[in-house]
Amino acid sequence: MSIANEIRRLGSQQQTRRVFLGRAASGIGGAALASLLSPGGLYAAAGKPDVKAGPKGVIHPLHYQQRVKRVIWLTMAGGPSHLELFDYKPKLAEMDGQPMPDSLTTGQQVAQLQGQKLVCFGPQTKFKRYGKCGAEMTELFPGVGSVADEICIIRSMFSEAINHDPAHTFMNTGTQLVGRPSMGSWATYGLGSEAENLPGFVVLVSIGVGRSPQPIAARQWSAGFLPSRHQGVHLRGAGDPVLYLQNPAGVSREQQGDVIRAVNTLNAQHDAVVDDPEISARIAQYEMAYQMQMSVPALVDTSAEPESIREMYGCTPGDGSFASNCLLARRLAERGVRFIQLYHRDWDHHSQLREELPVKARETDRACGALIRDLKQRGLLDETLVVWAGEFGRTPMSQRDKGSPGRDHHNKGFTIWMAGGGVKRGFSYGATDELGYHAAVNPVSVHDLHATVLQQLGVDHARFSEKFQGLDWRLTGVEGARVLKGILS
C-alpha cells in the first residue's frame, strides 16, 4: 500500500472534536462565523455577481468578450531612451547644447540632474520610416521596423516613479508600495491558465548582458496578498531552468510521486479542519512542481526547432539570451501560459549613450521582430497581446558622467509599443511636446495601460478587486484609469 493510501485510511477513521463542531455549525450563527473567517465564501453563497472561486480563475463569466488569451510583456529594464528610439524631435536637435527652457523644467522632479545646469541634448541616432504605415523609428531597429505594420506605438506614456526600483514596482503592480500583486498574478488569479503542466505566470531574465545591469528583484513578480500559487515562476536561462528540477539520486519518479501524494493528502486533511487558502495553494504548487519535472525539460529544449526558426530569432539553444527567451515565450504561449514576462537589463544610459544604445538594440531588435512574425505565422498573434516597455524614459537634457554624455531618468513622457489581438496595427498614438519632455497629446498613465490590457483579456478593471487590510485593491488603483479605446480596433 502506498504512503498516501495509508494516510487516507487512517484519516478516515478519525474525527476530531474540532472537525465535528465545524461540520455541525449551521444556521445564522454558522453563517456569521463563516463571514468573519472567509468573507469570499459568504459572497459566493449570496450570489456575488461575476465572481466564482475555482481553479480556472475567480472571474466567471468574463466581464467582456475576450480579445486575447495571453500577454507577453517585454521589459526593457533601465529606461530606454524614447528620444533615440521612437520619438524624433527636430526642435531638440536644433537646440542641442542650448539651455533647456525654464518653462518646461521649473519645479519639475529630475533624478541625478537636480540642481545642475540643464542643457538640451539632441537625438544621437538617425531615424527612418518603416512599413506602409510610415512609422518613424531609429535605424537601430530594423527588426521592429520590419513589423511596423503590426504594432501600435504609444508616445505619450508617463509614470509616477523616477527611480528604477519603485518605477519597476509601479509598472508591475500599479503602486510603488512593495508587496502588492504583480500584473501577471492578477491575470492568473482572475482568469486562471490554460497550461496543464506549466505555471500560468512565467518570468524569463536575459543572462550575461550589460556593463552593470541592475538587479531584478523577485518581488516584481510576487503574488502579494493573492494566493501564492499565482506568483511568477522564474525559469533560468542556464543550467537547470528550475532549481531541484531533477529527483535526488536513487529516487524514482514513481517514488517521488508517492511522496507528493502523501504530503498533499496530509495537507488536504489539515485544510478540511482549518480552511486555510494557503494550504490549498501549497497542494497546487506541489502538484505543479511534480508536473513541471516532465514538462519543463521539453519546453526549454529548443534544439528540435527548425534551424530557420532559430536563425530568425538569432539564438543558440541554451544561451540564455533575450533572443532565446523570445523563442521560449512563443513556446510558452503555444502551451497555454497566461502571462509571460521577459526582462532585458542595462538600458540605464547616464553616459556613453551613443556607444551603448546600439549594443542593446543588437541584443533585442531582431528577436522582437521575429517574435511578432512567428506568432503571426502560427495564428497566435490575434490571441496574444505583446507589450514592449521600460519603466520610464530619458531626459531631453544631457548628463555628462566621465566622458561621453547620456541622459538621466525621465518619467514625464516616454514610449512603449503593443501588438496583437484587438490593437490597431501600424498606428501611432499620443505625443510628447516638441522637446520630448511632457506627454502632451493623449497622455497615458500606467494605470490606463493596465486597464487596457485587462479589457483585452475580458476583464473590467473597475470590477476586479480583492479585499486586503480593509481596502478593495485593484491593479489599476483608485485614482481613476481609462481604457485606451483610441488604440483598439
C-alpha positions as CSV (number, residue, x, y, z in Angstrom):
1,M,0.0,0.0,0.0
2,S,1.3,3.5,-0.9
3,I,2.0,6.1,1.8
4,A,-0.8,8.3,0.5
5,N,-3.4,5.5,0.7
6,E,-2.3,4.5,4.2
7,I,-2.7,8.1,5.3
8,R,-6.2,8.3,3.8
9,R,-7.2,5.1,5.6
10,L,-6.1,6.3,9.0
11,G,-7.6,9.7,8.4
12,S,-11.0,8.3,7.6
13,Q,-11.1,6.5,11.0
14,Q,-10.6,9.7,13.0
15,Q,-12.8,12.7,13.6
16,T,-11.6,15.4,16.0
17,R,-13.9,17.4,18.1
18,R,-12.9,20.5,16.0
19,V,-14.0,18.7,12.8
20,F,-17.3,17.6,14.4
21,L,-18.1,21.1,15.6
22,G,-17.0,22.6,12.3
23,R,-19.3,20.3,10.3
24,A,-22.1,20.8,12.7
25,A,-22.1,24.6,12.5
26,S,-25.2,25.8,10.7
27,G,-27.9,28.4,10.7
28,I,-27.4,32.1,11.4
29,G,-24.5,31.6,13.8
30,G,-22.6,29.4,11.3
31,A,-23.2,32.0,8.6
32,A,-21.9,34.8,10.8
33,L,-18.8,32.8,11.7
34,A,-18.2,31.9,8.1
35,S,-18.5,35.6,7.1
36,L,-15.8,36.5,9.7
37,L,-13.4,33.7,8.7
38,S,-13.9,33.6,5.0
39,P,-15.8,36.6,3.5
40,G,-15.3,35.2,0.0
41,G,-17.3,32.1,0.9
42,L,-20.2,34.2,2.1
43,Y,-20.2,36.3,-1.1
44,A,-20.3,33.1,-3.2
45,A,-23.2,31.8,-1.2
46,A,-25.1,35.1,-1.6
47,G,-24.5,35.0,-5.4
48,K,-21.9,37.8,-5.7
49,P,-22.1,38.7,-9.4
50,D,-19.4,37.7,-11.9
51,V,-17.2,36.0,-9.3
52,K,-16.7,32.3,-8.7
53,A,-13.9,30.7,-6.8
54,G,-12.3,27.9,-8.8
55,P,-9.1,26.6,-10.4
56,K,-9.7,28.4,-13.7
57,G,-9.9,31.9,-12.1
58,V,-12.3,33.9,-9.9
59,I,-14.0,35.9,-12.7
60,H,-16.8,33.9,-14.2
61,P,-18.2,34.8,-16.6
62,L,-15.8,37.3,-18.0
63,H,-17.0,40.9,-18.0
64,Y,-16.3,41.5,-21.7
65,Q,-15.7,39.4,-24.8
66,Q,-12.1,38.2,-24.6
67,R,-9.9,39.6,-27.4
68,V,-6.7,37.9,-26.3
69,K,-5.9,34.8,-24.3
70,R,-2.4,35.7,-23.1
71,V,0.1,38.5,-22.6
72,I,3.8,38.6,-23.5
73,W,5.4,41.6,-21.7
74,L,8.9,42.5,-23.0
75,T,10.5,44.6,-20.2
76,M,13.4,46.7,-21.2
77,A,14.8,47.3,-17.7
78,G,16.7,50.5,-17.1
79,G,14.7,53.1,-19.0
80,P,15.3,53.0,-22.8
81,S,15.6,56.5,-24.4
82,H,12.5,57.3,-26.4
83,L,14.3,60.2,-27.9
84,E,16.8,57.9,-29.7
85,L,14.4,55.1,-30.5
86,F,10.8,56.2,-31.3
87,D,10.3,59.9,-30.7
88,Y,12.3,62.0,-33.0
89,K,12.4,65.7,-32.1
90,P,13.8,68.1,-34.7
91,K,13.4,71.0,-32.3
92,L,15.6,69.2,-29.7
93,A,18.2,68.6,-32.4
94,E,18.1,72.3,-33.3
95,M,18.6,73.3,-29.7
96,D,21.4,70.9,-29.0
97,G,23.8,72.5,-26.4
98,Q,21.4,75.3,-25.5
99,P,19.8,75.7,-22.1
100,M,16.5,73.9,-21.6
101,P,13.6,76.3,-21.4
102,D,12.8,77.1,-17.8
103,S,9.1,76.9,-18.6
104,L,9.4,73.2,-19.1
105,T,11.7,72.3,-16.2
106,T,11.0,74.7,-13.3
107,G,9.7,72.8,-10.3
108,Q,10.0,69.5,-12.1
109,Q,11.5,66.5,-10.5
110,V,14.6,65.0,-12.0
111,A,16.8,62.3,-10.7
112,Q,20.6,62.9,-10.9
113,L,20.4,66.3,-12.7
114,Q,18.7,68.0,-9.7
115,G,20.3,71.4,-9.2
116,Q,22.5,71.2,-12.2
117,K,22.6,73.3,-15.4
118,L,20.1,71.7,-17.8
119,V,21.3,71.6,-21.4
120,C,19.4,70.3,-24.4
121,F,20.9,67.1,-25.9
122,G,19.9,66.4,-29.5
123,P,19.0,62.9,-30.8
124,Q,22.0,60.6,-31.1
125,T,20.7,58.2,-33.7
126,K,19.3,58.5,-37.2
127,F,15.6,57.9,-37.8
128,K,13.8,56.4,-40.8
129,R,10.2,55.5,-41.7
130,Y,9.2,51.8,-41.8
131,G,6.3,49.9,-43.3
132,K,3.3,51.0,-45.3
133,C,2.2,53.0,-42.2
134,G,5.4,55.1,-42.3
135,A,6.2,54.6,-38.6
136,E,9.2,56.7,-37.6
137,M,11.8,54.8,-35.6
138,T,15.5,54.6,-35.2
139,E,17.7,53.0,-37.8
140,L,18.9,50.8,-34.9
141,F,15.6,48.9,-35.0
142,P,15.3,47.2,-38.5
143,G,13.8,44.2,-36.8
144,V,11.0,46.1,-35.1
145,G,10.7,48.2,-38.2
146,S,10.1,45.1,-40.3
147,V,6.8,44.6,-38.3
148,A,5.9,48.3,-38.1
149,D,2.6,47.5,-39.8
150,E,1.7,45.1,-36.9
151,I,2.5,47.3,-33.9
152,C,0.9,50.3,-32.2
153,I,3.3,52.9,-30.9
154,I,2.3,54.9,-27.8
155,R,4.5,58.0,-27.5
156,S,2.7,59.7,-24.5
157,M,3.3,57.4,-21.5
158,F,4.1,58.8,-18.1
159,S,4.8,57.3,-14.7
160,E,4.7,58.3,-11.1
161,A,8.1,57.0,-10.2
162,I,11.5,58.3,-11.3
163,N,14.0,55.8,-9.9
164,H,14.4,52.3,-11.1
165,D,13.1,50.0,-8.3
166,P,10.0,52.0,-7.5
167,A,9.3,52.5,-11.2
168,H,9.6,48.8,-11.9
169,T,7.3,48.2,-8.9
170,F,4.8,50.7,-10.2
171,M,4.8,49.3,-13.8
172,N,4.4,45.8,-12.5
173,T,1.9,46.3,-9.7
174,G,0.2,49.7,-10.2
175,T,1.7,51.0,-7.0
176,Q,5.1,51.9,-5.5
177,L,4.3,50.0,-2.4
178,V,6.3,46.8,-2.1
179,G,4.3,43.6,-1.5
180,R,1.3,44.2,-3.9
181,P,0.3,41.7,-6.5
182,S,2.0,41.9,-9.9
183,M,0.0,42.2,-13.1
184,G,0.8,38.6,-14.1
185,S,-0.5,37.4,-10.7
186,W,-3.7,39.5,-11.2
187,A,-4.2,38.0,-14.6
188,T,-3.8,34.3,-13.5
189,Y,-5.9,34.9,-10.3
190,G,-8.7,36.4,-12.4
191,L,-8.6,34.1,-15.4
192,G,-6.6,31.0,-14.4
193,S,-4.4,29.4,-17.1
194,E,-4.8,27.0,-20.0
195,A,-1.5,25.4,-19.3
196,E,-2.0,22.0,-17.7
197,N,1.6,21.2,-16.7
198,L,3.2,24.7,-16.5
199,P,2.7,27.7,-14.3
200,G,0.2,30.3,-15.5
201,F,2.8,33.1,-15.0
202,V,6.4,32.6,-16.2
203,V,9.3,35.0,-15.9
204,L,12.5,34.9,-18.1
205,V,15.5,37.1,-17.5
206,S,18.3,37.5,-20.0
207,I,21.7,36.5,-18.7
208,G,25.2,37.8,-19.2
209,V,24.4,41.3,-20.5
210,G,25.5,44.8,-19.9
211,R,28.1,46.9,-18.2
212,S,26.3,47.0,-14.8
213,P,22.8,45.5,-15.1
214,Q,20.6,46.5,-12.2
215,P,19.3,43.5,-10.2
216,I,15.8,42.4,-10.8
217,A,14.0,41.5,-7.6
218,A,11.7,38.5,-7.4
219,R,9.1,40.8,-5.7
220,Q,8.4,42.3,-9.1
221,W,6.5,39.1,-10.0
222,S,5.2,38.5,-6.5
223,A,1.5,37.4,-5.8
224,G,1.4,39.9,-2.9
225,F,-1.7,39.2,-0.9
226,L,-3.2,36.9,-3.6
227,P,-2.8,33.2,-3.2
228,S,0.8,32.3,-3.6
229,R,0.3,29.9,-6.4
230,H,-0.3,33.0,-8.7
231,Q,3.2,34.3,-8.3
232,G,5.5,34.3,-11.3
233,V,7.8,31.3,-11.7
234,H,11.3,32.3,-12.9
235,L,12.8,29.9,-15.5
236,R,16.6,30.3,-15.5
237,G,18.4,30.7,-18.8
238,A,21.4,28.5,-17.9
239,G,21.7,25.2,-16.1
240,D,18.6,23.7,-14.7
241,P,15.7,26.0,-15.6
242,V,14.2,25.4,-12.2
243,L,16.2,24.6,-9.1
244,Y,15.8,21.0,-7.8
245,L,14.0,20.0,-11.1
246,Q,15.7,16.6,-11.0
247,N,14.9,13.9,-8.5
248,P,17.7,13.1,-5.9
249,A,20.0,10.2,-6.8
250,G,18.2,6.9,-6.1
251,V,14.7,8.3,-6.1
252,S,12.5,7.2,-9.0
253,R,9.7,9.3,-10.4
254,E,7.2,6.8,-9.0
255,Q,8.6,7.2,-5.5
256,Q,8.6,11.0,-5.9
257,G,5.0,10.9,-7.0
258,D,4.1,8.8,-3.9
259,V,5.7,11.3,-1.6
260,I,3.9,14.2,-3.3
261,R,0.5,12.4,-3.0
262,A,1.2,11.6,0.7
263,V,2.1,15.2,1.5
264,N,-0.9,16.5,-0.3
265,T,-3.2,14.1,1.5
266,L,-1.9,15.3,4.8
267,N,-2.3,18.9,3.7
268,A,-5.9,18.3,2.4
269,Q,-6.9,16.7,5.8
270,H,-5.5,19.7,7.6
271,D,-7.2,22.1,5.2
272,A,-10.5,20.4,5.9
273,V,-10.1,21.5,9.5
274,V,-8.7,25.0,9.3
275,D,-9.9,26.1,5.8
276,D,-6.6,28.0,5.0
277,P,-6.3,29.1,1.4
278,E,-2.5,28.9,1.6
279,I,-2.8,25.2,2.2
280,S,-4.8,24.8,-1.0
281,A,-2.1,26.9,-2.7
282,R,0.6,24.6,-1.3
283,I,-1.2,21.5,-2.6
284,A,-1.5,23.0,-6.0
285,Q,2.2,24.0,-6.0
286,Y,3.4,20.5,-5.1
287,E,1.3,19.1,-7.9
288,M,2.6,21.7,-10.3
289,A,6.2,21.1,-9.3
290,Y,5.7,17.3,-10.0
291,Q,4.2,18.0,-13.4
292,M,7.0,20.5,-14.3
293,Q,9.6,17.8,-13.8
294,M,8.3,16.4,-17.1
295,S,7.1,19.4,-18.9
296,V,10.0,22.0,-18.4
297,P,12.9,20.0,-19.9
298,A,10.9,19.5,-23.1
299,L,9.9,23.2,-23.1
300,V,13.4,24.6,-22.8
301,D,15.0,22.2,-25.3
302,T,14.7,24.3,-28.4
303,S,17.1,22.1,-30.4
304,A,14.1,20.5,-32.1
305,E,13.1,23.8,-33.5
306,P,13.9,24.2,-37.2
307,E,17.1,25.9,-37.9
308,S,15.3,28.5,-39.9
309,I,13.3,29.5,-36.7
310,R,16.4,29.7,-34.6
311,E,18.1,31.8,-37.3
312,M,15.1,34.1,-37.5
313,Y,15.4,34.8,-33.7
314,G,19.2,34.8,-33.8
315,C,19.6,32.4,-30.9
316,T,21.5,29.3,-29.9
317,P,19.8,26.7,-27.7
318,G,20.5,27.2,-24.0
319,D,22.4,30.5,-24.3
320,G,20.0,32.4,-22.0
321,S,19.9,35.4,-24.3
322,F,16.9,37.6,-24.9
323,A,16.5,36.0,-28.3
324,S,16.3,32.5,-26.8
325,N,13.8,33.9,-24.2
326,C,11.7,35.3,-27.0
327,L,11.6,31.8,-28.7
328,L,10.7,30.3,-25.3
329,A,7.9,32.9,-24.9
330,R,6.4,31.7,-28.2
331,R,6.7,28.1,-26.9
332,L,5.0,29.0,-23.6
333,A,2.2,30.8,-25.5
334,E,1.6,27.6,-27.5
335,R,1.3,25.7,-24.3
336,G,-1.4,28.0,-22.8
337,V,0.6,30.0,-20.3
338,R,-1.4,33.2,-19.4
339,F,1.3,35.7,-18.7
340,I,4.9,35.6,-19.9
341,Q,7.3,38.4,-18.9
342,L,10.8,38.9,-20.2
343,Y,13.4,41.1,-18.6
344,H,16.4,42.5,-20.6
345,R,18.6,44.8,-18.5
346,D,21.2,47.6,-18.8
347,W,19.2,50.3,-20.7
348,D,20.3,52.8,-18.0
349,H,22.5,55.1,-20.1
350,H,23.6,58.0,-17.9
351,S,26.7,58.1,-20.0
352,Q,28.0,56.7,-23.3
353,L,24.5,56.7,-24.8
354,R,25.7,56.8,-28.4
355,E,28.1,53.9,-27.8
356,E,26.0,51.6,-25.6
357,L,22.5,52.1,-27.1
358,P,23.4,50.2,-30.3
359,V,24.6,47.3,-28.2
360,K,21.1,47.0,-26.6
361,A,19.5,47.3,-30.0
362,R,21.6,44.4,-31.4
363,E,20.7,42.2,-28.4
364,T,16.9,42.7,-28.7
365,D,15.7,44.1,-32.0
366,R,16.0,41.0,-34.2
367,A,14.2,38.8,-31.7
368,C,11.4,41.3,-31.2
369,G,10.6,41.3,-34.9
370,A,11.0,37.5,-35.1
371,L,8.5,37.0,-32.2
372,I,5.8,39.1,-33.9
373,R,6.3,37.3,-37.2
374,D,6.5,33.9,-35.6
375,L,3.3,34.4,-33.6
376,K,1.5,35.7,-36.7
377,Q,2.6,32.8,-38.9
378,R,1.3,30.3,-36.3
379,G,-2.0,32.0,-35.9
380,L,-1.2,33.1,-32.3
381,L,-0.8,36.9,-32.7
382,D,-4.5,37.6,-32.9
383,E,-5.0,35.9,-29.5
384,T,-1.8,37.3,-27.9
385,L,-1.1,40.8,-26.6
386,V,2.6,41.7,-26.8
387,V,3.8,44.8,-24.9
388,W,7.3,46.3,-25.2
389,A,8.1,48.8,-22.4
390,G,10.7,50.2,-20.0
391,E,9.9,51.6,-16.5
392,F,10.4,55.2,-17.8
393,G,12.3,57.1,-20.5
394,R,15.2,59.5,-20.5
395,T,15.6,63.3,-20.2
396,P,15.9,65.7,-23.2
397,M,18.8,67.2,-21.2
398,S,22.3,65.7,-21.3
399,Q,24.1,64.2,-18.4
400,R,27.9,64.1,-18.6
401,D,29.4,61.4,-16.5
402,K,33.1,60.7,-17.0
403,G,33.2,61.1,-20.8
404,S,30.6,60.5,-23.4
405,P,27.2,62.0,-22.4
406,G,24.0,60.2,-21.7
407,R,20.5,61.0,-20.3
408,D,19.0,61.0,-16.8
409,H,15.8,59.2,-15.7
410,H,12.6,60.7,-17.0
411,N,9.0,59.8,-16.1
412,K,7.1,62.7,-17.7
413,G,7.0,61.2,-21.2
414,F,8.2,58.1,-22.9
415,T,7.3,55.5,-25.5
416,I,6.1,51.9,-25.5
417,W,4.6,49.7,-28.2
418,M,2.0,47.0,-28.3
419,A,1.0,44.3,-30.9
420,G,-1.6,41.6,-31.2
421,G,-5.3,41.0,-30.9
422,G,-7.6,44.0,-30.7
423,V,-4.9,46.6,-31.0
424,K,-4.7,48.9,-34.1
425,R,-1.9,47.9,-36.4
426,G,0.5,50.3,-38.0
427,F,-0.8,53.0,-35.7
428,S,0.8,55.8,-33.6
429,Y,-1.0,57.3,-30.5
430,G,-0.2,60.3,-28.4
431,A,2.8,62.6,-28.5
432,T,5.2,64.5,-26.2
433,D,6.0,68.2,-26.6
434,E,8.5,69.5,-29.1
435,L,11.4,68.7,-26.9
436,G,10.1,65.3,-25.7
437,Y,9.7,66.3,-22.1
438,H,6.0,66.1,-21.2
439,A,3.3,63.7,-22.5
440,A,1.3,66.5,-24.2
441,V,-1.2,64.8,-26.5
442,N,-3.4,61.9,-25.2
443,P,-1.3,61.3,-22.0
444,V,-1.3,57.6,-21.0
445,S,-0.7,56.6,-17.4
446,V,0.5,53.2,-16.2
447,H,-3.0,52.6,-14.8
448,D,-4.5,53.3,-18.2
449,L,-2.2,50.8,-19.7
450,H,-3.1,48.1,-17.2
451,A,-6.8,48.9,-17.6
452,T,-6.5,48.4,-21.4
453,V,-4.6,45.1,-21.0
454,L,-7.2,43.8,-18.6
455,Q,-10.0,44.7,-21.0
456,Q,-8.4,42.8,-23.9
457,L,-8.3,39.8,-21.5
458,G,-12.0,40.3,-21.0
459,V,-11.8,41.9,-17.5
460,D,-13.3,45.2,-16.3
461,H,-10.5,46.7,-14.2
462,A,-13.0,48.6,-12.0
463,R,-14.9,45.4,-11.1
464,F,-11.7,43.3,-10.4
465,S,-10.6,43.9,-6.9
466,E,-9.5,41.9,-3.8
467,K,-10.1,43.0,-0.2
468,F,-6.9,43.3,1.8
469,Q,-6.4,45.1,5.2
470,G,-9.9,46.5,4.9
471,L,-9.5,48.0,1.4
472,D,-10.6,46.9,-2.0
473,W,-7.3,46.8,-4.0
474,R,-7.1,46.9,-7.8
475,L,-4.3,46.6,-10.2
476,T,-5.4,50.0,-11.6
477,G,-5.5,51.7,-8.2
478,V,-8.3,54.0,-7.0
479,E,-7.1,57.3,-8.6
480,G,-9.0,56.6,-11.8
481,A,-8.0,54.8,-15.0
482,R,-9.3,54.7,-18.5
483,V,-9.3,52.1,-21.2
484,L,-7.4,53.4,-24.3
485,K,-10.2,53.0,-26.8
486,G,-8.3,55.1,-29.3
487,I,-5.8,52.3,-29.8
488,L,-8.3,49.4,-30.0
489,S,-9.6,48.1,-33.3
